Amino acid sequence: MQDLDPVETQEWLDALESVLDKEGEDRAHYLMTRMGELATRTGSQLPYAITTPYRNTIPVTREARMPGDLFMERRIRSIVRWNALAMVMRANMQDPDLGGHISTFASSATLYDIGFNYFFQAPTEEHGGDLIYYQGHASPGIYARAFLEGRLSEEQMLKFRQEVDGQGLSSYPHPHLMPDFWQFPTVSMGLGPITAIYQARFMKYLENRGFIPAGKQKVWCFIGDGETDEPETLGAISLAGRENLDNLIFVINCNLQRLDGPVRGNAKIIQELEGVFRGANWNVNKVIWGRMWDPLFAQDHDGRMQRRMDQAIDGEYQNYKAKDGAYVRKHFFGADPDLLKRVENLSDDEIWKLNRGGHDPYKVYAAYHQAVNHKGQPTVILAKTIKGYGTGAGEGKNTAHNAKKVDIESLKKFRDRFDIPLNDSQLEELPFYRPAEDSAEMKYLRKCREKLGGHLPQRNRGTVSIPTPPLEILKSVLDGSGDREISTTMAFGRILAAMVKDKELGKRIVPILADEARTFGMEGMFRQLGIYSPVGQLYEPVDRDQVMYYREERRPDPSGRPERSGCILLVHRCGHRLQRLRHPDAAGLHLLLDVRLPAYRRPGLGSWRRPDPRLPAGRHLRAHHPQRRRPAARRRPQPHPGQHHPQLPQL
């Protein structure tokens, strides 16, 4: 759009800048909100924008400083990179059909390294430990770090993807195949994100009930940008935003590529995801550019470079890192003559080294620091990276995902780039490298994890004994219902009602009640326990005058009365795996109430009863037994599609 009055435009911008400098962001936000209200009252259409410019969310002046040794961490990270690559390549030298992934971890090594060094808490007596959903295709890098720490042997590394005999390493995170290592299975596309959301919700439930300390444990979920196309990945993010799950952090590795092509060649996946998550009430933190870009941003007083960044699409950005510095100079900066002048003092090599945010430890640390300290919202970190970073084998190209081997020349470049202490003759053997136990690298590595409670990933298979109540509490149920016939749902409701009243067991029962509870006769639980809500009940329910009314509650009644010992977690047809937490008070009995009954046994559908006794197999045989079907005359009439129904005008 052409600027018809540049002087007036500059006056408005100067006024806004003055408010920001002297009165702060809150005041500026208020003024812009009021101006928006005024514009909409007159019928003016405001420019719609739920995204921010294509740059880092955290400005340089507000970045938290990374406290560690940058060069030492780079050496350690480089060794992990090498061992991950060597493990996959050696496995495929033995059997070309084994497969494995090199490029995913190559693009996300810094994202994991900063987490391991500063943020991922291991379980201790004082801290329940963070729960981490690792991106499945990045498993070689997690194994490589565990090998460096001495947790995995070279023999195990040589059996990557050969775990059938129990001695190898599973292809992807899988707690059944490696029960002491992986916490969660994640490689099925979308499985990690949706289960992470429900895990964080359950932990927030435990916090609000006082079972675990509030604000300590985090749920981290690492995802690929291509994975966000799976319905399960984004299907529950509105729940996380609605319930203010500030214990949840998504880290999306935006290397712009899926298995064999760009994620969004004609658009920007980072901008798209920013809009989706911001619309779902998430705190969005973009980590797009590394610190090498900071001087150019400081010179961008007229916004030309920012506009060029906003114009370029992912298909172009992929080309910029698949080619060379001369290509970037010509096609990115060369699109604007003024931008081309700004980089004329930079060599092609210096332009090539303008790094992306996901590979810059300083930028990643600042983003993680902001995420763990943010309150009231879940956080998503959108980190821009390069697929196959540093491997030289199809780096940034569409073939990067399927790379299983690296030629000798690329290995030499990899070694030189990351300063791996191996000579040319050793490269063909692809040896694993681990520094001496008393080396500076190993001391630093151990020190980082000691501060955070120990090694990760690890899975605690210990159990906590839950006291068993006396059988007398179920006496009313065991005595039977006499002449009155009751449904299985009603019987189960009575059992549960008796159990939650027990002083020891009741506080540990977490009924995870499926939707349509009232339909299946479980509405009594509403009144007795209350439906869990992180904010309680901010309204008066429409059925407040009824005996069994709909009651939402954040935590049990402070009086401690046993009849209010729990809260119901209401879920909608979504099964999920809940990881048992280390804290002993967090031990609970999770009961999923989703009992399905035949139509003629549901409340409110009539009083018809079968004259014959039930078969032991129950309803599973009724459909196949001609004598056990409901008489045709008693079936509900089903209008033919398109047939006029007399009640249709009333609906």
C-alpha positions as CSV (number, residue, x, y, z in Angstrom):
1,M,0.0,0.0,0.0
2,Q,1.3,3.4,-1.0
3,D,2.0,5.9,1.8
4,L,0.0,9.0,0.8
5,D,1.4,11.2,3.6
6,P,4.8,10.1,4.9
7,V,5.0,13.0,7.3
8,E,1.8,12.2,9.0
9,T,2.7,8.5,9.1
10,Q,6.0,9.4,10.8
11,E,4.2,11.6,13.4
12,W,1.9,8.7,14.4
13,L,4.9,6.4,14.7
14,D,6.8,8.9,16.7
15,A,3.9,9.3,19.1
16,L,3.6,5.6,19.6
17,E,7.3,5.2,20.2
18,S,7.1,8.0,22.8
19,V,4.3,6.2,24.6
20,L,6.3,3.0,24.6
21,D,9.4,4.6,25.9
22,K,7.8,6.8,28.6
23,E,4.7,4.9,29.7
24,G,5.3,1.3,28.7
25,E,3.6,-1.4,26.7
26,D,0.4,-1.6,28.7
27,R,-0.4,2.0,28.0
28,A,0.4,1.6,24.3
29,H,-1.8,-1.5,24.2
30,Y,-4.6,0.4,25.8
31,L,-4.5,3.3,23.4
32,M,-4.4,1.1,20.4
33,T,-7.4,-0.9,21.8
34,R,-9.4,2.3,22.2
35,M,-8.5,3.4,18.7
36,G,-9.7,0.1,17.4
37,E,-13.0,0.4,19.2
38,L,-13.5,3.8,17.7
39,A,-12.8,2.6,14.2
40,T,-15.2,-0.4,14.5
41,R,-18.0,1.8,15.8
42,T,-17.8,3.8,12.6
43,G,-17.9,0.6,10.6
44,S,-14.3,0.7,9.4
45,Q,-12.6,-2.6,8.8
46,L,-9.4,-2.9,10.7
47,P,-6.5,-4.7,9.1
48,Y,-6.8,-8.3,10.5
49,A,-3.6,-9.6,12.0
50,I,-3.2,-12.3,14.6
51,T,0.5,-12.7,13.7
52,T,3.5,-10.5,14.4
53,P,6.3,-9.6,12.0
54,Y,8.6,-12.4,10.8
55,R,11.2,-11.9,13.5
56,N,12.0,-13.0,17.0
57,T,9.4,-12.4,19.7
58,I,12.0,-11.4,22.3
59,P,13.9,-8.3,21.4
60,V,17.7,-8.3,22.0
61,T,17.3,-5.9,25.0
62,R,15.1,-8.4,26.8
63,E,17.0,-11.6,26.2
64,A,18.0,-13.6,29.3
65,R,21.7,-14.2,29.3
66,M,22.9,-17.7,29.0
67,P,25.1,-18.4,32.0
68,G,27.2,-21.3,30.8
69,D,30.3,-21.8,28.7
70,L,29.3,-21.4,25.1
71,F,32.4,-23.0,23.6
72,M,32.4,-26.0,26.0
73,E,28.8,-26.7,25.2
74,R,29.5,-26.5,21.5
75,R,32.2,-29.1,21.8
76,I,29.9,-31.4,23.7
77,R,27.0,-30.8,21.3
78,S,29.3,-31.6,18.3
79,I,30.4,-34.9,19.8
80,V,26.7,-35.8,20.3
81,R,26.0,-34.9,16.7
82,W,28.9,-37.1,15.5
83,N,27.8,-40.1,17.6
84,A,24.2,-39.8,16.4
85,L,25.3,-39.8,12.8
86,A,27.8,-42.6,13.3
87,M,25.1,-44.8,15.0
88,V,22.7,-44.5,12.1
89,M,25.3,-45.0,9.5
90,R,26.9,-48.0,11.1
91,A,23.5,-49.7,11.5
92,N,22.8,-49.2,7.8
93,M,26.2,-50.5,6.8
94,Q,25.2,-53.8,8.5
95,D,21.7,-53.8,7.0
96,P,20.6,-51.2,4.5
97,D,17.0,-51.9,5.5
98,L,17.3,-50.7,9.1
99,G,16.8,-47.0,8.2
100,G,17.0,-44.3,10.8
101,H,17.0,-40.5,10.7
102,I,20.0,-38.2,10.6
103,S,18.6,-34.9,9.6
104,T,15.9,-34.4,12.2
105,F,18.3,-34.4,15.2
106,A,20.9,-32.5,13.1
107,S,18.3,-29.6,12.9
108,S,17.2,-29.8,16.6
109,A,20.5,-30.6,18.4
110,T,20.7,-27.1,19.9
111,L,17.1,-27.2,21.0
112,Y,17.7,-30.4,23.0
113,D,21.2,-29.4,24.2
114,I,20.0,-26.1,25.9
115,G,17.2,-28.1,27.6
116,F,19.5,-30.7,28.9
117,N,22.0,-28.2,30.1
118,Y,19.7,-25.7,31.8
119,F,16.0,-26.7,32.0
120,F,15.1,-30.4,32.0
121,Q,14.6,-31.3,35.7
122,A,15.2,-34.9,36.6
123,P,13.0,-36.4,39.4
124,T,14.4,-36.0,42.9
125,E,13.0,-36.1,46.4
126,E,12.3,-32.3,46.2
127,H,11.2,-32.2,42.6
128,G,8.9,-34.6,40.8
129,G,10.8,-34.1,37.5
130,D,9.8,-32.8,34.2
131,L,8.0,-34.9,31.7
132,I,9.4,-34.8,28.2
133,Y,7.9,-35.9,24.9
134,Y,10.8,-36.2,22.5
135,Q,10.3,-36.0,18.8
136,G,10.5,-39.6,17.6
137,H,12.8,-39.1,14.6
138,A,15.3,-37.3,16.9
139,S,15.9,-40.5,19.0
140,P,19.5,-41.0,17.7
141,G,20.6,-37.8,19.3
142,I,19.1,-38.7,22.6
143,Y,20.8,-42.1,22.5
144,A,24.1,-40.3,21.5
145,R,23.9,-38.1,24.6
146,A,23.1,-41.0,26.9
147,F,26.2,-42.8,25.4
148,L,28.4,-39.8,26.2
149,E,27.1,-39.9,29.7
150,G,28.0,-43.5,30.1
151,R,24.4,-44.7,30.3
152,L,24.5,-46.7,27.1
153,S,27.3,-49.0,26.0
154,E,28.9,-49.2,22.6
155,E,27.3,-52.7,22.1
156,Q,23.9,-51.1,22.5
157,M,24.7,-48.3,20.1
158,L,25.7,-50.9,17.5
159,K,22.2,-52.5,17.9
160,F,20.2,-49.4,17.0
161,R,16.8,-50.6,15.6
162,Q,17.7,-54.2,16.6
163,E,15.9,-54.3,20.0
164,V,14.0,-57.6,19.5
165,D,16.4,-59.5,21.8
166,G,16.1,-56.9,24.5
167,Q,19.7,-55.6,24.1
168,G,19.3,-53.0,21.4
169,L,17.9,-49.5,21.1
170,S,14.4,-49.1,19.9
171,S,13.8,-47.1,16.7
172,Y,11.8,-44.5,18.5
173,P,10.8,-43.6,22.1
174,H,8.9,-46.7,23.4
175,P,8.6,-47.4,27.1
176,H,7.6,-51.0,26.6
177,L,10.7,-51.7,24.7
178,M,13.0,-49.7,26.9
179,P,11.0,-49.5,30.2
180,D,13.8,-47.7,32.3
181,F,14.6,-45.1,29.6
182,W,11.7,-43.7,27.7
183,Q,8.8,-42.1,29.5
184,F,6.3,-41.9,26.6
185,P,5.8,-43.3,23.1
186,T,5.8,-40.4,20.7
187,V,6.7,-41.3,17.1
188,S,3.1,-41.9,15.8
189,M,2.4,-38.5,14.3
190,G,0.4,-36.4,16.7
191,L,0.5,-38.8,19.6
192,G,3.0,-36.8,21.6
193,P,1.3,-33.4,21.4
194,I,-2.2,-34.5,22.4
195,T,-1.1,-36.7,25.3
196,A,1.3,-34.0,26.5
197,I,-1.7,-31.6,26.8
198,Y,-3.8,-34.1,28.8
199,Q,-0.7,-35.0,30.9
200,A,-0.2,-31.3,31.7
201,R,-3.9,-30.9,32.5
202,F,-3.8,-33.8,35.0
203,M,-0.7,-32.4,36.6
204,K,-2.4,-29.0,37.0
205,Y,-5.4,-30.9,38.5
206,L,-3.0,-32.4,41.1
207,E,-1.5,-28.9,41.8
208,N,-4.9,-27.4,42.4
209,R,-5.8,-30.2,44.7
210,G,-2.6,-29.8,46.7
211,F,-1.1,-33.2,45.9
212,I,2.0,-31.8,44.2
213,P,3.8,-28.4,44.6
214,A,2.5,-25.8,42.2
215,G,4.6,-24.4,39.5
216,K,7.6,-26.8,39.6
217,Q,7.1,-29.6,37.1
218,K,6.9,-28.8,33.4
219,V,5.7,-30.9,30.5
220,W,7.9,-30.4,27.4
221,C,6.7,-31.6,24.0
222,F,9.1,-31.5,21.0
223,I,7.3,-31.6,17.6
224,G,8.3,-31.2,13.9
225,D,6.5,-28.6,11.9
226,G,5.3,-31.2,9.4
227,E,3.7,-33.0,12.3
228,T,1.3,-30.1,12.9
229,D,-0.7,-31.2,9.9
230,E,-1.8,-34.3,11.9
231,P,-5.3,-33.6,13.4
232,E,-4.1,-34.9,16.8
233,T,-1.3,-32.4,17.0
234,L,-3.5,-29.3,17.1
235,G,-6.8,-30.9,18.0
236,A,-6.6,-30.2,21.8
237,I,-4.6,-27.0,21.9
238,S,-7.7,-24.9,22.7
239,L,-8.1,-27.0,25.9
240,A,-4.6,-26.1,27.0
241,G,-5.3,-22.4,26.4
242,R,-8.7,-22.4,28.0
243,E,-7.4,-24.1,31.2
244,N,-4.3,-21.9,31.4
245,L,-1.8,-24.8,31.4
246,D,1.3,-22.7,32.1
247,N,3.1,-26.0,33.0
248,L,3.1,-27.0,29.3
249,I,5.7,-26.0,26.7
250,F,5.6,-27.0,23.0
251,V,8.9,-26.7,21.1
252,I,8.2,-26.9,17.3
253,N,11.3,-27.6,15.2
254,C,10.5,-25.5,12.1
255,N,13.0,-26.8,9.6
256,L,10.4,-26.1,6.9
257,Q,10.5,-29.6,5.5
258,R,8.4,-32.8,5.8
259,L,9.4,-36.2,4.6
260,D,10.0,-35.3,1.0
261,G,9.2,-31.7,0.4
262,P,8.4,-28.3,2.0
263,V,5.8,-28.0,4.7
264,R,4.5,-24.8,3.3
265,G,6.4,-23.9,0.1
266,N,4.0,-21.1,-0.9
267,A,3.5,-19.6,2.6
268,K,5.1,-19.5,6.0
269,I,4.5,-22.4,8.5
270,I,5.8,-20.3,11.4
271,Q,3.4,-17.5,10.8
272,E,0.5,-19.9,10.3
273,L,1.2,-21.7,13.5
274,E,1.6,-18.4,15.4
275,G,-1.9,-17.5,14.4
276,V,-3.3,-20.9,15.3
277,F,-1.7,-21.0,18.8
278,R,-2.3,-17.3,19.5
279,G,-6.0,-17.8,18.6
280,A,-6.1,-20.6,21.1
281,N,-4.7,-18.4,23.9
282,W,-1.2,-19.6,23.9
283,N,1.9,-17.6,24.7
284,V,3.8,-17.7,21.3
285,N,7.5,-17.2,21.2
286,K,9.2,-17.2,17.8
287,V,12.9,-17.9,17.5
288,I,13.5,-17.2,13.8
289,W,16.9,-15.3,13.5
290,G,20.2,-15.9,15.2
291,R,22.4,-13.3,16.7
292,M,24.4,-12.8,13.5
293,W,21.3,-10.9,12.2
294,D,21.2,-8.5,15.1
295,P,23.5,-5.9,13.6
296,L,21.4,-5.8,10.4
297,F,18.2,-5.4,12.4
298,A,19.8,-2.5,14.3
299,Q,20.4,-0.7,10.9
300,D,16.8,-1.4,9.7
301,H,15.4,2.0,10.7
302,D,13.1,2.2,7.7
303,G,11.8,-1.4,8.0
304,R,13.0,-2.5,4.5
305,M,14.7,-5.6,5.7
306,Q,11.7,-6.6,7.8
307,R,9.3,-6.1,4.9
308,R,11.6,-8.3,2.7
309,M,11.5,-11.0,5.4
310,D,7.7,-10.8,5.6
311,Q,7.5,-11.1,1.8
312,A,9.7,-14.1,1.3
313,I,8.0,-17.5,1.6
314,D,9.3,-20.8,2.9
315,G,10.1,-22.3,-0.5
316,E,12.5,-19.3,-1.0
317,Y,13.9,-19.6,2.6
318,Q,14.6,-23.3,1.8
319,N,16.6,-22.3,-1.2
320,Y,18.6,-19.8,0.7
321,K,20.1,-22.6,2.9
322,A,20.3,-25.2,0.2
323,K,22.5,-22.9,-2.0
324,D,25.3,-20.5,-0.9
325,G,26.0,-16.9,0.2
326,A,26.1,-15.6,-3.3
327,Y,22.6,-16.9,-4.0
328,V,21.3,-15.3,-0.8
329,R,22.9,-12.0,-1.7
330,K,21.3,-12.0,-5.1
331,H,17.8,-13.3,-4.4
332,F,17.1,-12.1,-0.8
333,F,19.0,-8.8,-0.5
334,G,19.0,-8.2,-4.2
335,A,15.2,-7.9,-4.3
336,D,15.7,-4.3,-2.9
337,P,18.7,-2.2,-4.1
338,D,18.9,-0.4,-0.7
339,L,19.2,-3.8,1.1
340,L,21.9,-4.8,-1.4
341,K,23.9,-1.8,-0.4
342,R,23.6,-2.6,3.3
343,V,25.4,-5.9,2.8
344,E,28.0,-4.8,0.3
345,N,30.7,-4.8,3.0
346,L,29.9,-8.5,3.9
347,S,31.5,-11.3,2.0
348,D,29.5,-14.2,0.6
349,D,30.8,-16.4,3.4
350,E,29.6,-13.9,6.0
351,I,26.2,-13.8,4.4
352,W,26.1,-17.6,4.5
353,K,26.8,-17.5,8.2
354,L,23.7,-15.4,9.0
355,N,22.3,-18.0,11.3
356,R,18.8,-19.2,12.1
357,G,17.4,-18.9,15.7
358,G,17.0,-22.6,16.3
359,H,20.8,-23.0,15.9
360,D,21.7,-20.1,18.2
361,P,22.2,-21.2,21.8
362,Y,21.7,-17.6,23.1
363,K,18.4,-17.2,21.4
364,V,17.1,-20.7,22.4
365,Y,18.1,-20.1,26.0
366,A,16.3,-16.8,26.1
367,A,13.1,-18.5,24.7
368,Y,13.2,-21.4,27.2
369,H,13.8,-18.9,30.0
370,Q,10.8,-16.9,29.0
371,A,8.7,-20.1,28.6
372,V,9.4,-21.6,32.1
373,N,8.7,-18.2,33.8
374,H,5.5,-17.3,31.9
375,K,2.3,-17.5,33.9
376,G,-1.3,-18.1,33.0
377,Q,-0.8,-19.6,29.5
378,P,0.8,-22.6,27.8
379,T,3.8,-21.6,25.7
380,V,4.8,-22.7,22.2
381,I,8.3,-22.0,20.9
382,L,8.5,-21.8,17.1
383,A,12.2,-22.4,16.3
384,K,13.4,-22.0,12.8
385,T,16.2,-24.5,11.8
386,I,17.8,-26.2,8.8
387,K,17.0,-29.8,8.1
388,G,20.2,-31.8,8.0
389,Y,22.2,-29.0,9.5
390,G,25.9,-29.6,9.2
391,T,25.6,-33.1,7.6
392,G,26.5,-31.8,4.1
393,A,24.3,-34.7,2.7
394,G,21.3,-32.9,1.2
395,E,21.4,-30.1,3.8
396,G,18.2,-28.1,3.4
397,K,17.1,-30.1,0.4
398,N,13.9,-32.2,-0.1
399,T,16.0,-35.4,0.2
400,A,17.4,-34.5,3.6
401,H,14.8,-36.6,5.6
402,N,15.7,-39.8,3.8
403,A,19.4,-39.5,4.1
404,K,20.8,-42.6,5.9
405,K,24.4,-42.4,4.7
406,V,27.0,-39.6,4.3
407,D,29.8,-39.7,1.7
408,I,33.4,-39.5,2.9
409,E,33.8,-35.9,1.6
410,S,30.8,-34.8,3.6
411,L,32.1,-36.6,6.6
412,K,35.4,-34.7,6.4
413,K,33.5,-31.4,6.2
414,F,31.3,-32.4,9.1
415,R,34.4,-33.3,11.2
416,D,36.1,-30.0,10.3
417,R,33.0,-27.9,10.9
418,F,32.4,-29.4,14.4
419,D,36.0,-30.0,15.3
420,I,35.7,-33.8,15.9
421,P,39.1,-35.2,16.9
422,L,39.3,-37.9,14.2
423,N,41.8,-38.3,11.3
424,D,40.9,-39.2,7.7
425,S,41.7,-42.9,8.2
426,Q,39.3,-43.2,11.1
427,L,36.4,-41.6,9.3
428,E,35.6,-44.6,7.2
429,E,35.3,-46.8,10.3
430,L,32.8,-44.3,11.9
431,P,34.0,-44.8,15.4
432,F,32.0,-43.6,18.4
433,Y,33.8,-40.9,20.3
434,R,33.7,-40.4,24.1
435,P,36.3,-38.1,25.8
436,A,38.2,-39.4,28.8
437,E,36.3,-39.5,32.1
438,D,38.5,-36.8,33.6
439,S,38.3,-34.5,30.6
440,A,36.9,-31.0,30.8
441,E,33.9,-32.0,28.6
442,M,32.9,-34.9,30.8
443,K,33.2,-32.8,33.9
444,Y,31.0,-30.0,32.4
445,L,28.5,-32.5,31.2
446,R,28.1,-34.2,34.6
447,K,28.0,-30.8,36.4
448,C,25.1,-29.6,34.2
449,R,23.0,-32.7,34.9
450,E,23.9,-32.8,38.6
451,K,22.4,-29.3,39.0
452,L,19.2,-30.6,37.4
453,G,18.9,-33.7,39.5
454,G,20.4,-36.4,37.3
455,H,20.1,-38.0,33.9
456,L,17.3,-37.9,31.5
457,P,15.4,-39.5,29.9
458,Q,14.5,-42.0,32.7
459,R,11.3,-43.7,33.6
460,N,10.4,-44.5,37.2
461,R,8.8,-47.9,37.4
462,G,8.4,-47.8,41.2
463,T,5.0,-48.3,42.8
464,V,3.2,-46.6,45.7
465,S,1.0,-48.7,48.0
466,I,-2.6,-47.3,48.2
467,P,-4.4,-48.4,51.4
468,T,-7.3,-50.8,50.9
469,P,-10.5,-49.8,52.6
470,P,-12.5,-52.4,54.5
471,L,-15.1,-54.4,52.6
472,E,-17.8,-53.0,54.9
473,I,-17.9,-49.7,53.0
474,L,-19.6,-51.6,50.1
475,K,-22.1,-53.4,52.3
476,S,-25.1,-51.6,50.8
477,V,-24.0,-52.7,47.3
478,L,-23.1,-56.3,48.3
479,D,-26.5,-56.8,50.0
480,G,-28.1,-56.3,46.6
481,S,-31.0,-54.2,45.4
482,G,-33.8,-56.5,46.5
483,D,-36.8,-56.5,44.2
484,R,-35.6,-53.4,42.5
485,E,-33.6,-54.0,39.3
486,I,-30.8,-51.4,38.7
487,S,-28.5,-50.9,35.8
488,T,-24.8,-51.6,35.9
489,T,-24.1,-47.9,35.7
490,M,-26.2,-47.2,38.8
491,A,-24.4,-50.0,40.7
492,F,-21.0,-48.8,39.7
493,G,-22.1,-45.2,40.8
494,R,-23.0,-46.5,44.2
495,I,-19.6,-48.3,44.5
496,L,-17.7,-45.2,43.5
497,A,-19.8,-43.0,45.9
498,A,-18.9,-45.3,48.8
499,M,-15.2,-45.4,47.8
500,V,-14.8,-41.6,47.6
501,K,-16.2,-41.2,51.1
502,D,-13.3,-43.3,52.5
503,K,-10.8,-41.0,54.3
504,E,-7.7,-42.7,53.0
505,L,-8.7,-43.9,49.5
506,G,-11.2,-41.3,48.7
507,K,-8.8,-38.4,48.2
508,R,-6.8,-40.5,45.7
509,I,-9.7,-41.3,43.4
510,V,-9.8,-39.3,40.2
511,P,-12.9,-40.1,38.3
512,I,-12.2,-39.3,34.7
513,L,-15.8,-39.0,33.6
514,A,-16.7,-39.1,29.9
515,D,-19.2,-36.7,28.5
516,E,-22.9,-37.7,28.6
517,A,-22.5,-38.7,32.3
518,R,-26.0,-37.5,33.1
519,T,-27.4,-39.6,30.2
520,F,-25.9,-42.7,31.8
521,G,-27.1,-42.0,35.3
522,M,-23.9,-40.7,36.8
523,E,-25.2,-37.2,37.5
524,G,-24.9,-37.9,41.2
525,M,-21.2,-37.4,40.9
526,F,-21.8,-33.8,39.9
527,R,-23.3,-33.0,43.3
528,Q,-21.0,-35.2,45.4
529,L,-17.6,-34.3,43.9
530,G,-18.0,-31.5,41.5
531,I,-16.7,-31.3,38.0
532,Y,-13.1,-30.1,38.0
533,S,-12.5,-26.6,36.6
534,P,-9.3,-24.6,37.0
535,V,-11.3,-21.5,37.8
536,G,-14.1,-23.0,39.8
537,Q,-17.7,-22.0,38.8
538,L,-18.1,-18.4,37.7
539,Y,-21.8,-18.7,37.0
540,E,-25.0,-20.0,38.7
541,P,-26.0,-23.3,37.0
542,V,-29.4,-23.4,35.3
543,D,-30.3,-26.5,37.4
544,R,-29.2,-24.9,40.7
545,D,-32.7,-25.6,42.3
546,Q,-32.5,-29.4,41.5
547,V,-31.0,-32.0,43.9
548,M,-28.4,-33.1,41.3
549,Y,-27.2,-29.9,39.8
550,Y,-24.1,-29.3,37.6
551,R,-21.4,-28.1,39.9
552,E,-17.8,-27.1,38.8
553,E,-15.1,-26.9,41.4
554,R,-11.4,-26.1,41.4
555,R,-10.4,-28.1,44.4
556,P,-12.1,-29.9,47.3
557,D,-14.0,-28.1,50.1
558,P,-11.5,-26.7,52.6
559,S,-13.5,-28.2,55.4
560,G,-12.2,-31.5,54.3
561,R,-15.5,-33.2,54.4
562,P,-15.1,-36.7,52.9
563,E,-18.2,-36.4,50.7
564,R,-16.2,-33.7,48.7
565,S,-12.9,-35.5,48.7
566,G,-12.4,-35.4,44.9
567,C,-13.2,-33.7,41.7
568,I,-14.2,-35.2,38.4
569,L,-12.0,-34.7,35.4
570,L,-14.4,-34.4,32.5
571,V,-13.0,-35.6,29.1
572,H,-14.7,-36.0,25.8
573,R,-14.1,-39.4,24.2
574,C,-10.3,-38.9,24.3
575,G,-8.3,-41.7,25.7
576,H,-4.8,-40.7,27.0
577,R,-2.0,-42.2,28.9
578,L,-1.3,-40.6,32.3
579,Q,2.3,-41.0,33.6
580,R,2.5,-41.7,37.3
581,L,4.4,-38.9,39.1
582,R,7.2,-39.5,41.5
583,H,5.6,-37.6,44.4
584,P,4.0,-40.2,46.7
585,D,1.0,-38.0,47.4
586,A,0.3,-37.9,43.7
587,A,-0.5,-41.6,43.6
588,G,-4.1,-42.0,42.6
589,L,-6.7,-44.5,41.3
590,H,-7.9,-43.3,37.9
591,L,-11.3,-44.6,37.0
592,L,-12.6,-44.0,33.5
593,L,-16.4,-43.9,33.6
594,D,-17.7,-44.4,30.1
595,V,-20.2,-47.1,30.5
596,R,-22.4,-47.9,27.5
597,L,-25.8,-49.4,27.9
598,P,-28.4,-50.8,25.5
599,A,-31.0,-48.2,24.5
600,Y,-33.8,-49.9,26.4
601,R,-31.8,-49.7,29.7
602,R,-31.0,-46.0,29.5
603,P,-32.8,-43.7,31.9
604,G,-35.8,-41.9,30.4
605,L,-36.4,-44.3,27.5
606,G,-39.2,-46.3,29.0
607,S,-39.7,-49.1,31.5
608,W,-39.6,-52.1,29.2
609,R,-37.8,-55.1,30.6
610,R,-36.8,-58.3,29.0
611,P,-38.8,-61.2,30.2
612,D,-35.9,-63.6,29.9
613,P,-32.6,-63.6,32.0
614,R,-29.4,-62.2,30.6
615,L,-26.8,-64.4,29.0
616,P,-23.4,-64.3,30.6
617,A,-22.0,-62.7,27.5
618,G,-24.3,-59.8,27.8
619,R,-25.1,-57.5,24.9
620,H,-22.3,-59.0,22.8
621,L,-24.5,-62.0,21.9
622,R,-27.9,-60.2,21.7
623,A,-27.4,-59.0,18.2
624,H,-26.7,-62.5,16.9
625,H,-29.4,-64.4,18.9
626,P,-32.8,-64.3,17.2
627,Q,-34.7,-64.9,20.5
628,R,-32.9,-62.1,22.3
629,R,-33.7,-59.2,20.0
630,R,-36.1,-56.5,21.0
631,P,-39.5,-57.1,19.5
632,A,-40.0,-55.1,16.3
633,A,-43.1,-53.5,17.6
634,R,-41.2,-52.0,20.5
635,R,-38.4,-50.5,18.4
636,R,-38.3,-46.8,17.9
637,P,-39.6,-45.8,14.4
638,Q,-36.9,-44.7,12.1
639,P,-38.0,-42.4,9.3
640,H,-36.6,-43.1,5.9
641,P,-34.1,-40.5,4.6
642,G,-36.1,-37.9,2.8
643,Q,-39.4,-39.1,4.2
644,H,-41.5,-36.4,5.8
645,H,-41.5,-36.6,9.6
646,P,-44.5,-35.1,11.5
647,Q,-42.3,-33.6,14.2
648,L,-39.8,-32.1,11.8
649,P,-41.4,-28.5,11.8
650,Q,-41.1,-28.5,15.6
651,L,-37.3,-29.1,15.7
